[in-house]
Amino acid sequence: MSNRVNYVLNRNPPYMDTEVPYERTKAEIEILLRSYGVKGIRWTSIEGQDDVLEFVVEATVQGVHKQLGIAVRPPHIIIKKKLHGKLVDTEDINQEYRLLFHWIKSKIEAVVWGLSTIEKEFLSEILLKLPNGQQSTVGAVVVNLMSKDTLQSLPFYGSNQAMPQLQQQQEERRVLEADEIIIPKGREKGEDRLNA
């Protein structure tokens, strides 16, 4: 699955004027993740391939405590620039890593402030082991099934037993109380929040 943006943007990409080196942004991403209690952070860099950031988060998913492995890659943003009088495709790695940093930060903050859950925010990036022993992300598996036109419906859609539970989950809304908004120094832990 490619992270390449392959459509024409009608405006300038974000962070295109950044002067922050991508190495510093990688360090800032690790600091950000650690500040929210994330452990098991690893960057994998192989020449000729995209860097991969993997990390492990603890989450309570439908009442069950789990450790979720997550893998993300910086995007590829190709823009056209004039070089020696010719238009050429260029890529700015510093810009791509700034975008990744702010994307991860916004997802984690959505979880911390109760807008979402960790499994919802990172569902497509959650790692799983396939029956053949290979590792993939949920998103890559679903996209693969969609491309083969084998993802017609989800298994539980025909089951009357699963539907009431699904409807109840969709109807539940999280309401922040005033005392929840003021977070003490040690950061409150909650079922729908990242465990710090």
Number of C-alpha atoms within 10 A of each C-alpha: 9 10 12 11 12 10 8 8 11 6 6 8 14 12 16 16 10 13 10 13 13 17 12 13 19 18 11 14 21 19 13 16 20 14 11 17 14 18 15 11 17 13 14 11 11 8 6 6 8 16 14 15 18 18 20 20 21 19 21 19 16 10 8 8 11 13 12 21 18 21 20 21 18 20 17 19 22 19 17 11 13 10 10 7 7 9 11 13 12 14 14 16 17 20 25 23 24 24 20 18 19 13 12 17 14 13 17 22 16 16 19 22 16 20 17 18 22 25 19 12 17 20 15 18 20 22 22 16 11 11 7 6 8 8 11 15 20 18 16 16 15 14 14 14 13 12 10 9 9 10 13 8 8 7 8 11 10 10 9 9 10 11 13 11 11 11 10 9 11 9 9 8 10 10 9 11 8 7 7 12 11 10 11 8 6 7 13 15 12 14 15 20 23 24 18 18
